[in-house]
Amino acid sequence: MISAADRAEALLQVVTESLPRAEHRPGQIRMARRVAQAIAAGERLVVQAGTGTGKTLGYLVPVIASGLTTVVATYTKALQDQLAEVDLPLLQKVLNDRHLADPFSWAVLKGRNNYLCRQRLHEIETRGEELELEDASRGVRNEVRKLVNWSAETDSGEMSEVPFPVSDSAWRSVSVGSDVCPGKLKCAFGDTCYTELARDAARAANVVVVNFSLYGLDLEAEREFLPEHDVVVFDEVHELEDVISDTASVMLAGGSAANVAEAVRKVLPSKKVANALATSGRDLDTALTDRKDQRLSNPLPTDLDIILRGMKEQALLLADALASVADETPELLRAKSATKRLSDALHESLSTDSNRVAFVTGGDHPRLVSAPLSVARVLAPVWLSQTAILTSATIPRSLPDRLGLAIDAETRLDVESPFDYETNALLYLADDLPDPDAPGRNRALHARIRQLVQYSDGSALVLFTSRKAMREAVDELRGALDDIAVLSQDDMGKKALLDAFKTDIRSCLFATRSFFQGVDVPGDALRLVILDKVPFPMRTDPLLEARRDLLGQSAFMQIDVPIAAATLAQAAGRLI
């Protein structure tokens, strides 16, 4: 009987030979064989696959060969699009006809607020002027009308398929989040709900593509959103810790209370408690504004504790009042759901769990955040119950341990990049520039960027660790590079910006961290990548600050250096 590894290698050969430029990639074969073995044995496997390995086919082929239901979770939309628009259609076309006993199917599943809500559409069509649209601008109203018309044509109701520009305000008017949706069984449109139809398609598929956020939310909701699956693949896993930390975090702001109060006022005759909750929300905003970007004590400071306990009592009173309303209208169901969500968030925020840290973030719109110090406990059910493949081009050695995953030499595979870096690439380290905080640093940095961009004759991606540093460089260098155009992240949307960069191959693009990964500019349009400095995480990040305190003297090497190294490698990888 053929082994799982041999089967995966044979199918991979079929796929690669079908490509216009068939390449023999030993690293990709090694990866496919080892992933197949891990799936067959029910293991947890970490695969660091260098740029150019072809890692998506390296795990998709053995996944499909296994016949097991698999969820592939990614960090960036760019990779999700590559899987859905390139890799999976290719594998379906090549393998389904003659090489698989049972043809495989796949689906993409997104969070609820990515789909139109039929209940909201119905309310807008029947009572549009009575809803929040009455406060909307004419432009938003027109967009909403176009979305209502489009809903009669679309099968998916998915935001990414809308064939015209849509503002966030307009989309919020026709969609709902999971926090206010009453669920399929309690909604009049549950049987035709776009989200539920997408979930049905996912339950019928062999391979389901999601992002890390949805996977994390599914864990928090005790596996409510995703279909049961035997295997999970985390691609771009170097970002998993931060995303799971976010989805396991609880956020509170004055606006949270105001939104609940507004929802409740629509269904309760007495406004007294709802008004009191809104007032408490304003008190919370004031208390948080005084503590911007601060890590908080455990238990919380007394004034915050008093405000939150008052809000919790008000939310419980509202929940009791809502429970006594007989007529279960959509507005009532949304008010109940929002009130429960607020009550749960208040309960979690008041917790004195030593595994959590509270801090204030959000700039001009401060939020109280309660986040886990470690995500190991959150991810433990995954490692206990499922085969898991963790992969990326760069995986810090300390990452599996931070995720709560025990890994040894047998369950970690390093696949080197097939690129000949020594022949095709050059690394330049500017060791003569002033220190980052020294006087004259910016002037010297801008002069060096100018020299390098002129040497390469443009075709440069210039990356910065802050938007302020990027804007200063753009102001200094735009118009100072002869006929080399300077494009800035502030100029236009990401897709349009990359299209402009690829079209004018002598241009240079100045951008920040969102361009460190998920950006693919092949050929001569990109010949130079510049980073303004090593991208260490902020020393003032409250969550990292708390994690550093736990680790003591080893914190810099265990937290800051691995994060900086992975970010640096991802940014440099835009060139290859």
N, C-alpha and C positions, 0 to 999 in steps of 0.2 A: 504493500500500500504506500502511495506517495506521501511524503511528510508534508506538514503544513508549510515549512520553509521552502521545500522544492516546488510546491504548488504555487506559492507566492512568486518565486523567482520566474517560473515558467510564464505566468500571467503577465508579470512585469515586462518580460521580453516581448510578448505579443504587443503590449501597449507601446513600448519604446520603438519597436520596428514599424509601427503604424504612423509615427511622427514624420513630418517632412524632413527634419534633420535628425535622424536616429543617432543617438549617442550611447556609447557603452560607459556607464558610470558605476564603477566598482563600489563606491560608497553608497550609492542608492540601492544596489543589490544587497550589500551587507545590512543596510537598514531594513529593507523589506523582509529579509530572512529572519532577522532578530525580532522584529515586530510580530511576525507570524508565529514564532516560537513563544513569545510572551502571551499572545492571545490564546494559543492552544493550552498553555500552562496556567492561565489565569493570573499572570504576574502584573506587577507595577514596574514599568520600564521607563527610564529617562534616556532620551536620545538627543545629544547635541549634534546637529547636522549643519555643517558650515555652508556658507552662501554658495549656491550652484550645485548643491547635492541633489536637488529635486526631491525634497523631503515630503511634499504633499503626496506625490505618487508613491513615495517610499512607505507611507503608512496607509494610504487609501487602498492600494492593491491588496495587501494582506487582510485589511478589514473586510473588503468585499469578498475575498476568497473564503473567509471564515464563515460567511453567511449569518453572522451574529448582528443583532441590532446594535447600532453604534451611534453615539452622539459625538460630533466633532465641534469643539468649542474654540473660537478664535478671539483675539483681542481687537484687531483692526477690521474695519469694514472692507478695506482693500483686499485682505486675504479671504474674507467671507465671499466677496464678489468673485475672486479668482476661482474658488472652489465651486461656486454655483454657476458661473458663466463659462468656465474653461475646463477644469479638471474633471468634475463629475459628469458633465455631458460627454466629454471625450471617452471616459471609461464606460459609460453606458453604451455609447455607439460601438466601441471596439469589442467589448466583452460580452454584451448581452446576447448577441445573435448566435454565437457558436461555442463560446468558451465557458459559459456558466450553466450548470444544470437548472438553476432557478435564477431568472433575470433579477437584477437588483433595482431598487428604486430609491430616490432620495428626495429630501424636502428641506427647505429653509424655514426656520421658525423664529419669529421675533417677539418682542414684548408687546403687551396689549395696546399700548399707546401708539404703536406703529400701524394700527389698522383703524379704518373707519368704524364708528359705533352706530349701528342701525337705530338704536333707541334715540341717540342724540340727533341723527338725521331726521327721524320722525318728528321729534319735538320742534326742530327748526322749521320743518315744512309746515307744521300745523300751528305753531305759536312762536315763530321765530322772533318777532319783535318784542315778545315778553321775556326772552332769555337775555343773557349777557350781551347779545349782539346789539342791544339798544345803546350800549356804550362804545361800540366798535367804530372805527373809522370807516369811511365809505369804501376805501380800498379793501379792508378786511371783509366787509359785507359782500363785496363783489366776489372775492376769492371763495367765501363760504358758499355763495350761490353756485359758483362753478363746481365746487366739490360736491354739492348736492346733486347737480346734474350728472357729474362724472360717476356718482354712485350707481346710477342706472345702467352704466356701461361696463363697469369693472367686475371681474370675477373674484379678485383677491382683496380689493379694498385696501391695498397696502400703500403706505406713504411713498415709498421709493418708485412706485409705478405711476404716480400722478404726472400727467403729460404737460403740466404748466407750473410755473413758479408758485410756491405757496409759503406764506409767512407762518412763523410759529403760532402767532395769535389765531390765525384762521384754522390751522390744524387742530389746535386745542379745542376749538369750538365744535369739532365734529368727531373727536376721539375722547376716550377716557382711559385713565390708568387703572391698574388692578386694585388700587386703594379705594376707589369709589364704585367699581363695577360690582353689582349684586351677584353676578355669576349666571351661568347658563340656565339653571333650573328656575331662578327667580325673575328672569328677564323675559318680556313678551317676545323678544326677537332672538331668544337663545338658540333656536334651531337653525337660524340663518345667519348667526353672528359670524363676521369675517374672522375674528380671532379663533372661535371654536372650529370653524371650517379648516383653518390653518393647522390647528392642533390635531384634528382628525386626519389630515394628510400626513402629518408627522408620525402619528401612531401607526399609519399603514406603511411607512417607509422603512427601508433597511438602514439608511444613513440619514441622520438629521444634523443640519448645520445650524449652530446657534452662536451667540457671542458669550463671553465670560460673564457679563452682567446677568443675562437671563439664566445661565447655569447657577450663578450664585443666588439669585432670587428663588430659583427652584429649590435649592437646599434650604433656604430660610422658610419657604412655604411647605416644607416636608414633602417634596416631590410632587407638587400639585400641577406644575406646568408642562414638564417634559414627559415624553413616553418612557415606559420602562425600557432600560437598555442594559446590555451585557458589557459593553466596552465604552469607555470615554477616551477621546483623544484631546489633550490640551495643546494646541499649537500656539506659538508665541508665549510659552509658559512663563517666561521671565516677567510677564506683566500680571500673572495670576494672583500673586499675593496682594497687590494693591487693589485689584478689582474685587476680590472676595472680601477684603477688609471693608471696602465701600458698601458692598451689598449687605454685609453683616452689621453695618453701622446704623445707628438711629439718629435722625436729624430733626431738630425742632427749631422753629422760628415763630416770630409773632404772626407772620402770615399764615402759618399752619392753623392757629386758633381762629384767625379771621375767616379763613375759608370754611372751616367747620361751622362757625357761627352763621355765615351767610347761607350755607346749605340748610341748616336747621331752621332759620327764620322762615324759609319758604313753606315749611310743613307744620310748624307749631304755632298755635294762636298766641301764646305768651312768648314775648321776646326777652324777658328779664334775664334769664340765665345765659342765653346766647349773647346778649349785650355784655354781660359780665365777663364771659369768656373772651370776647373781643378786646375788652379793656385789659384783661390779664395778658393777652397777647402783646399789647402795646407796652405794658410794663416789662415783659420779657425782652422785647426789642431794646428798651432803654438799658436794662441790666447787661445785655450782651454787648451793646455798643461800647460800654466802658471796659470791656474785656477782650477786644478784638485780638485775634491771633494768640490768645493765651491758653495755656494748659491749666485745667482747673483741679482743685483738690478733690479727694475722695474721702468722705462724702462731699457733696457740692457746697459751695459757700452758702451761708445761711439765707441771704436775701434771695438767691436763685432757688434754693430749696423751698422756701415759703411760696414763691410764685408758682413753681411747678406743682406743688401739692394742692394749691388752690385751683389750678387749672384741671388737675386730675379729678378733684371733687366736682367741679362744674361739668366736666365731660361725663362723669357717672350720672349726675342728675339729668343731663340731656339724654343719655342712653335710656334711662328709665322712662322719661317722658315720651321718647320716640317709640318705645316698646308698647305704650298704651294707645297709640294711634291705630285705628282699625283698618283704614283703607291703604293697602300697600301699593302706593303709586311709585313710579320710577324715582321721583324726587325723594320720597321717603326712604327707599332702599339705598339711594346714594348717601343721604344724610346719615343713616345708620352705619353704613360702611365707613364713611369718613370719620364719624365719631369714635367708632371702635379703633380705627387706625391711630387716631390721636391718643386715645386712652392707653393703647399698647406702647406707643412711643414715650409717653410720660412715665409709664411704669418702668420701662427699660432705662430711661434717663435718670431716674431716681435710684436705680440699683447701685449697690456698693460692691458689686462683683470686682474682685481684685484683678481679673483678667481683662478689664476694660479701662479705657482712659477717656476722660471728658475734656473737650477743648472747644474754643470758639473760632469759627472761620467765616469767610463770606464777604469780607470787605465792607462795602456800604450796606449790604443786606446780611447782617450777622446771623449765623446759625449755631446752635448748640449741637455738638456732635458727640455721641458716645460710640467709641470704636473698640474692637477687640485688639488687645496687645499682640496676640498671636492668632493666626487663622487655622492653626493645627486642629483645634477642636471643631471648627466649622467643617473642615474637609475630612475629618476622621471617618464619617459614614461612607465616603467615596472609596477611601483606601481599604476599608473593611469588606465592602460588598462587590466591588467591580474591578475588572481588568482596566488598567489605566496606562496610557501612553502619554508621556510628557515630552514635548519636543520644542526646539527653537534653534536658531543659529547660534545663540549665546545663552548658556545656562550657568550662572554662578554655582560653584561647588557647594555653597552653603544653602542654596535655595530649597532643595528637597527637605532638609531638616527644618527649615522655617515653615514649610508647608505641612510638617508632621509626617513626612514620608521617610521611612528607613530604606536607604539605598546602599548597595555595596558594588564591588567591581563587576559582579555578575549581572546586575540590573541597571548598569549605566553603560551606554555606548557612545563613544565619540567618533564622529565621522568627519574627517577633514574635508575642507573645501577642495574641489578639483582645480580651482584656478591657480595659475602660476603667478603668485604675487611677486616673486623676486624679479620676474621678467617683465610683468605687465603693470606693476604698481610701484609707487614711490611714497615713502612716509617722510614727512618733513616736520621736525619739532623745532619751534622757535624758542630757543633757550636764552635768547638775549633780550627779550621783552621785559619791561618793568613788571613787578608783581601785580596781581589783579587790583589791589587796593592802593597802589602807589600813584603819586601824581604823574601825569603824563602818560599813563597806561593807555587810555583811549586813543590819544593822538598817535602813539606808536603802533597800536593795533590796527587802526584804520590805514595807516601808511603801509603796513605789511600786507594787509588784505589787498590794497590797491596794487602792490607789486605782484603778488601771486596771481591775481585775476588777469593782469596784463601779460604775465608770462604764459598763462594758459590760453590767452586770447578769448576770455569769457568762458562759457560753458561751465560755470561754477555754481555750486550750491553752498551758500555761506550760512552756517547754522549758529544760533546764539542760545545761551541758557536763560535769557530773559528778553521780554519784548522791549523793555527800555533800552537795552544794549543794541538790539536790532535797529530800533528807530534812530538812535544816535549815529549808527554806522550808515544807514540809508541817507540821512540828512547830510552827512559829510561826503559820501562817495557818489551819490546820484549826480550825474553831470560832470564828474571828475575822472571818468574812465574812458575818455575819448568817445568813440562811437559804440561802446559796449553798454547795452541797456541794463539798468538796475530794476529788477522786479522785487516788490515787497509783499510779504504776507498780508499787509494791510490793504493792498490794492484791490483785491477781488477774492472770490471764493477759491477753495483749494483746487478743485478740478479745473476751473478756468485758468488759474495761475499756472498749474503744471502744463496745461495745453499751450499756453503762451510761451512758457520756458522751452518746451520741446520744439515749438515752431521756429523760434529765433535762437538758433543753436549757438550764437555768440553772446547771448544774454547771461546775466547771473541773477540768481534768486536768493534773496535774504529772507530767512525764516527762523522759527523757533521750534520748540520740542515736538510739536505735532508733525513735523516733517522729518524727525529722526528715524522714523520707521514707516512702513506702508507706502513708500514712495519709490516707484520704479521708472527710471529715465534711461532707456537703453541707448547705446550708440554714442556718437560724438556730441550729443546735446549735453552730456555731463562728463567732464574730464577731470574735474577738481572738486573736492569737498573740503571745506574749511570749518573748523570749530573754534569759537572764540576762547574757550578754555575747557579743561576737563570738567564734565558735567556731574560734579558731586551734588548729592541732594542738599536741600537747604538745612542749615544747622538749626534753624528756628522752627522746623516742622514739628508741631506738638506731639504727633503720634510717634515719629522717629525718635524724638527726644525721650519719650517714655521708654521706648524699646532700648535705647542706648543706656538708660539708667539701669535697666535689668541686667545688661551684659557687662557693665563696668568698663574696665580698661581695654577689653578686647572689642568694644563696640565699633571703633573706627574700621578695623579690619573685617569685622563680621557684617557690618551694615553698609557703611559709606563706600568702602572700596569696591565691594561686589556690585552695588547699584551703579556706581560711576563707570566701572569696567563694562558692564552690560550695556549701559546707555551709549558709551563711547563706541563700542563695537557695532551696535545697531546703526549709529549715525554714519560711521565710516563705511558700513556695508552698503550705503546708498550708491557708492561709486562702482561697486563690482556687480 
